[in-house]
Every structure is written in C-alpha cells, then in structure tokens.
Amino acid sequence: MKDRLCKIKMLAMDVDGTLTAGDMILFDGHQVKRFNVYDGLGTRLAMNYGLGIAWITGNTSAAVADRAKSLGVTDVYQDARYKTEALRSLCASYSLNMDEIAYMGDDLNDIPALELAGVAIAVANACDEVKERADIVTRRSGGHGAVREVIEMVLKARGEWEAAVQSFLCELKREQQDESGPEAVA
C-alpha cells in the first residue's frame, strides 16, 4: 500500500459523513455543520506539501463553502450527484492519472468514486458496502480526524510528514515573532 500511497497527488473526499460526522443541523433555514480541527490542520499541511485536496458533495451548503475558503481549499464540488465526474474533472485540471487520486467516502453514493480512484478509503463509520470496496479503512470516524489520519498516511508514505510538521512549526514561530515585534525575539 505504501507504494500506491506515495503516488497520490490529490486526496478527494466526500463531505457529509467523511469530513463531518454526517449531522445536518438546520437553523433558521441554514445548514450548520461541525468540522474537526485536526482535519483542518492536516488539510493545511497537505496543501503546503503539494498534496491537493478536493471536496465532493452531493449536497449544497454555505457552511461547506465557508470552511473550504477558510482553509484555502479551492476544489469544491457541491451538488455533485455523480462524484466520478468530479474526479475526472480533477484529472483533467491537474493532468493527473486516476492512480494519483485517493478518494475517501462513507456511504453508497461514494462507491462509484471509490471504484474509480487509485486508492479507495473508507472512514471507520462507513457502511459495510463501502468498507468492502476500500483499500484502507481508517481507525477514526468521519468528522473525528479520519481525514487527518489519511493525510498523515500519504505524507509519511511520500517521506514528507516530518518536514511538513517542522515547516508548520517554523511558520507558526515566524508568525508569533511578527505579531510580538522585534523586542520579543531573544
């Protein structure tokens, strides 16, 4: 599996049930979604190290667009009934082969995309039909750090995890110094 993971250049995923726990709260006519901060930081690390991130959902939600914008995720496909079309679009946009795309999902509507992608990943709480077709089943459930778990797997397979962590910590230190001013640097 490590050989297949080190080829991955794009991690595409379902949103509801994969990036979130699948809860849909309607409040005053708007959907409210709960996103996991580990997945968010993992997403930033991935993109900093050239691992593309794409979100593909059959739903349409301002919460998804807002979270994607806050993380810098630009490949967001909402109202995507046929997720395989989104995967083909990603291949065309980034000159990728399908074996360079990993897809994460949790439910029946993800199966065609899982079967098309180079690496098929099911979250721990996925339905049995998805787990049966997956190359990898995460230890964590959707919305509870499963995306971060997979990002770590891919970056480790590519030999980039430690460098990604160190780069993030250096960036954080620079930002802190910039906010504190020159007198804070000892």
ROTIFI-125092 format. One record per residue (C-alpha): x, y, z. Coordinates in nm, 4 decimals. Layout:
! ROTIFI-125092
<atom east="X" north="Y" up="Z"/>
...
END
This chain:
! ROTIFI-125092
<atom east="0.0000" north="0.0000" up="0.0000"/>
<atom east="0.2907" north="0.2367" up="0.0702"/>
<atom east="0.3907" north="0.2257" up="-0.2990"/>
<atom east="0.0388" north="0.3229" up="-0.4012"/>
<atom east="0.0113" north="0.5958" up="-0.1372"/>
<atom east="0.3390" north="0.7609" up="-0.2357"/>
<atom east="0.1953" north="0.8170" up="-0.5868"/>
<atom east="-0.1037" north="1.0132" up="-0.4523"/>
<atom east="-0.1106" north="1.3787" up="-0.5589"/>
<atom east="-0.4771" north="1.4516" up="-0.4830"/>
<atom east="-0.6931" north="1.3476" up="-0.1884"/>
<atom east="-1.0581" north="1.3842" up="-0.2833"/>
<atom east="-1.3328" north="1.3207" up="-0.0330"/>
<atom east="-1.6984" north="1.3239" up="0.0399"/>
<atom east="-1.8070" north="1.5869" up="0.2913"/>
<atom east="-2.1082" north="1.4683" up="0.4959"/>
<atom east="-2.0052" north="1.1605" up="0.6934"/>
<atom east="-1.6382" north="1.1847" up="0.5923"/>
<atom east="-1.5198" north="1.5394" up="0.6573"/>
<atom east="-1.8039" north="1.5829" up="0.9062"/>
<atom east="-1.9756" north="1.3314" up="1.1317"/>
<atom east="-2.2757" north="1.3457" up="0.8989"/>
<atom east="-2.5009" north="1.5514" up="1.1226"/>
<atom east="-2.7103" north="1.8118" up="0.9431"/>
<atom east="-2.8488" north="2.0763" up="1.1716"/>
<atom east="-3.0963" north="2.3177" up="1.0207"/>
<atom east="-3.1017" north="2.6514" up="1.1982"/>
<atom east="-3.3081" north="2.9415" up="1.0738"/>
<atom east="-3.3125" north="2.7915" up="0.7228"/>
<atom east="-2.9350" north="2.7322" up="0.7086"/>
<atom east="-2.7300" north="2.4169" up="0.7488"/>
<atom east="-2.4883" north="2.4075" up="1.0372"/>
<atom east="-2.2012" north="2.1602" up="1.0163"/>
<atom east="-1.9336" north="2.0594" up="1.2637"/>
<atom east="-1.5808" north="2.0268" up="1.1241"/>
<atom east="-1.2843" north="1.8745" up="1.3057"/>
<atom east="-0.9820" north="2.0965" up="1.3737"/>
<atom east="-0.7381" north="1.8057" up="1.3278"/>
<atom east="-0.8723" north="1.7611" up="0.9759"/>
<atom east="-0.8350" north="2.1351" up="0.9175"/>
<atom east="-0.4711" north="2.1499" up="1.0252"/>
<atom east="-0.3997" north="1.8310" up="0.8320"/>
<atom east="-0.5528" north="1.9891" up="0.5237"/>
<atom east="-0.3239" north="2.2913" up="0.5541"/>
<atom east="-0.0181" north="2.0663" up="0.5989"/>
<atom east="-0.1194" north="1.8595" up="0.2953"/>
<atom east="-0.1626" north="2.1593" up="0.0693"/>
<atom east="0.1670" north="2.3105" up="0.1908"/>
<atom east="0.3383" north="1.9913" up="0.0743"/>
<atom east="0.1773" north="1.9653" up="-0.2671"/>
<atom east="-0.0971" north="1.7186" up="-0.1801"/>
<atom east="-0.4102" north="1.8533" up="-0.3448"/>
<atom east="-0.7367" north="1.8452" up="-0.1521"/>
<atom east="-1.0798" north="1.8273" up="-0.3145"/>
<atom east="-1.4209" north="1.8139" up="-0.1513"/>
<atom east="-1.7039" north="1.6476" up="-0.3425"/>
<atom east="-2.0548" north="1.6540" up="-0.2023"/>
<atom east="-2.3990" north="1.5830" up="-0.3372"/>
<atom east="-2.5300" north="1.8489" up="-0.1010"/>
<atom east="-2.5096" north="2.2273" up="-0.1260"/>
<atom east="-2.4199" north="2.4227" up="0.1842"/>
<atom east="-2.2797" north="2.7658" up="0.2620"/>
<atom east="-2.1055" north="2.6069" up="0.5621"/>
<atom east="-1.9009" north="2.3875" up="0.3270"/>
<atom east="-1.8057" north="2.6856" up="0.1101"/>
<atom east="-1.7110" north="2.8897" up="0.4180"/>
<atom east="-1.4942" north="2.6137" up="0.5684"/>
<atom east="-1.3246" north="2.5478" up="0.2342"/>
<atom east="-1.2458" north="2.9179" up="0.1957"/>
<atom east="-1.1038" north="2.9402" up="0.5487"/>
<atom east="-0.8656" north="2.6506" up="0.4737"/>
<atom east="-0.7800" north="2.7555" up="0.1184"/>
<atom east="-0.9460" north="2.4514" up="-0.0415"/>
<atom east="-1.0368" north="2.5656" up="-0.3928"/>
<atom east="-1.1506" north="2.2373" up="-0.5456"/>
<atom east="-1.5002" north="2.2128" up="-0.4012"/>
<atom east="-1.7748" north="2.0362" up="-0.5930"/>
<atom east="-2.1184" north="2.0891" up="-0.4425"/>
<atom east="-2.4425" north="1.9413" up="-0.5767"/>
<atom east="-2.2257" north="1.6680" up="-0.7336"/>
<atom east="-2.4629" north="1.3767" up="-0.7755"/>
<atom east="-2.2078" north="1.1893" up="-0.9878"/>
<atom east="-1.8810" north="1.2136" up="-0.7999"/>
<atom east="-1.6910" north="1.0301" up="-1.0730"/>
<atom east="-1.7427" north="1.3349" up="-1.2967"/>
<atom east="-1.5685" north="1.5481" up="-1.0348"/>
<atom east="-1.2768" north="1.3004" up="-1.0208"/>
<atom east="-1.2428" north="1.3101" up="-1.3990"/>
<atom east="-1.2511" north="1.6901" up="-1.3865"/>
<atom east="-0.9689" north="1.6881" up="-1.1283"/>
<atom east="-0.7633" north="1.4595" up="-1.3537"/>
<atom east="-0.8124" north="1.6942" up="-1.6483"/>
<atom east="-0.7479" north="2.0131" up="-1.4480"/>
<atom east="-0.4256" north="1.8894" up="-1.2893"/>
<atom east="-0.3039" north="1.6464" up="-1.5589"/>
<atom east="-0.3352" north="1.3547" up="-1.3180"/>
<atom east="-0.3864" north="0.9863" up="-1.3756"/>
<atom east="-0.6605" north="0.8239" up="-1.1724"/>
<atom east="-0.3996" north="0.6221" up="-0.9774"/>
<atom east="-0.2694" north="0.9570" up="-0.8427"/>
<atom east="-0.6035" north="1.0265" up="-0.6726"/>
<atom east="-0.7197" north="0.8791" up="-0.3418"/>
<atom east="-1.0890" north="0.9064" up="-0.2608"/>
<atom east="-1.2455" north="0.8927" up="0.0877"/>
<atom east="-1.6110" north="0.8154" up="0.1454"/>
<atom east="-1.8649" north="0.6683" up="0.3804"/>
<atom east="-2.1891" north="0.5827" up="0.2007"/>
<atom east="-2.3397" north="0.4162" up="-0.1047"/>
<atom east="-2.3208" north="0.7256" up="-0.3249"/>
<atom east="-1.9399" north="0.7200" up="-0.2840"/>
<atom east="-1.8949" north="0.3701" up="-0.4280"/>
<atom east="-1.8512" north="0.4690" up="-0.7954"/>
<atom east="-1.5814" north="0.7227" up="-0.6998"/>
<atom east="-1.4107" north="0.4709" up="-0.4716"/>
<atom east="-1.4036" north="0.2171" up="-0.7541"/>
<atom east="-1.2539" north="0.4729" up="-0.9960"/>
<atom east="-0.9842" north="0.6225" up="-0.7726"/>
<atom east="-0.6325" north="0.4845" up="-0.7410"/>
<atom east="-0.6739" north="0.4304" up="-0.3662"/>
<atom east="-1.0177" north="0.3792" up="-0.2091"/>
<atom east="-1.0545" north="0.4836" up="0.1544"/>
<atom east="-1.3490" north="0.4253" up="0.3867"/>
<atom east="-1.3889" north="0.6031" up="0.7180"/>
<atom east="-1.4366" north="0.3798" up="1.0236"/>
<atom east="-1.8095" north="0.4518" up="1.0412"/>
<atom east="-1.8741" north="0.3862" up="0.6704"/>
<atom east="-2.1454" north="0.1455" up="0.5644"/>
<atom east="-2.0387" north="-0.2146" up="0.5058"/>
<atom east="-2.0645" north="-0.1877" up="0.1273"/>
<atom east="-1.8099" north="0.0943" up="0.1254"/>
<atom east="-1.5733" north="-0.0823" up="0.3657"/>
<atom east="-1.5832" north="-0.3955" up="0.1487"/>
<atom east="-1.4601" north="-0.1952" up="-0.1523"/>
<atom east="-1.1953" north="0.0052" up="0.0341"/>
<atom east="-0.8217" north="-0.0447" up="0.0162"/>
<atom east="-0.7932" north="0.1298" up="0.3543"/>
<atom east="-1.0414" north="0.1676" up="0.6401"/>
<atom east="-0.9449" north="0.4427" up="0.8831"/>
<atom east="-0.9341" north="0.3928" up="1.2588"/>
<atom east="-1.1108" north="0.7249" up="1.3091"/>
<atom east="-1.4659" north="0.8026" up="1.2103"/>
<atom east="-1.5750" north="1.0728" up="0.9706"/>
<atom east="-1.5729" north="1.4139" up="1.1359"/>
<atom east="-1.3395" north="1.2843" up="1.4074"/>
<atom east="-0.9970" north="1.3144" up="1.2469"/>
<atom east="-1.0205" north="1.0495" up="0.9717"/>
<atom east="-0.9072" north="1.2991" up="0.7067"/>
<atom east="-0.6008" north="1.3938" up="0.9128"/>
<atom east="-0.5246" north="1.0230" up="0.9602"/>
<atom east="-0.5176" north="0.9723" up="0.5832"/>
<atom east="-0.3158" north="1.2883" up="0.5181"/>
<atom east="-0.0548" north="1.1627" up="0.7644"/>
<atom east="-0.0509" north="0.8222" up="0.5879"/>
<atom east="0.0064" north="0.9817" up="0.2477"/>
<atom east="0.2698" north="1.2315" up="0.3609"/>
<atom east="0.4527" north="0.9599" up="0.5560"/>
<atom east="0.4466" north="0.7298" up="0.2512"/>
<atom east="0.5924" north="1.0174" up="0.0475"/>
<atom east="0.8580" north="1.0769" up="0.3162"/>
<atom east="0.7290" north="1.4300" up="0.3835"/>
<atom east="0.5489" north="1.4130" up="0.7192"/>
<atom east="0.8356" north="1.5235" up="0.9470"/>
<atom east="0.9307" north="1.8065" up="0.7111"/>
<atom east="0.5652" north="1.9164" up="0.6938"/>
<atom east="0.5439" north="1.9297" up="1.0729"/>
<atom east="0.8726" north="2.1199" up="1.1052"/>
<atom east="0.7694" north="2.3633" up="0.8322"/>
<atom east="0.4410" north="2.4307" up="1.0101"/>
<atom east="0.6150" north="2.4881" up="1.3441"/>
<atom east="0.8647" north="2.7288" up="1.1835"/>
<atom east="0.5790" north="2.9167" up="1.0165"/>
<atom east="0.3954" north="2.9372" up="1.3485"/>
<atom east="0.7089" north="3.0686" up="1.5219"/>
<atom east="0.7617" north="3.3330" up="1.2480"/>
<atom east="0.4005" north="3.4466" up="1.2786"/>
<atom east="0.4331" north="3.4730" up="1.6552"/>
<atom east="0.7519" north="3.6769" up="1.6222"/>
<atom east="0.5911" north="3.9040" up="1.3625"/>
<atom east="0.2982" north="3.9704" up="1.5962"/>
<atom east="0.5214" north="4.0262" up="1.9003"/>
<atom east="0.7620" north="4.2609" up="1.7301"/>
<atom east="1.1424" north="4.2653" up="1.7238"/>
<atom east="1.1771" north="4.3066" up="2.1012"/>
<atom east="1.0193" north="3.9610" up="2.1519"/>
<atom east="1.2992" north="3.7912" up="1.9597"/>
<atom east="1.5712" north="3.6890" up="2.2023"/>
END
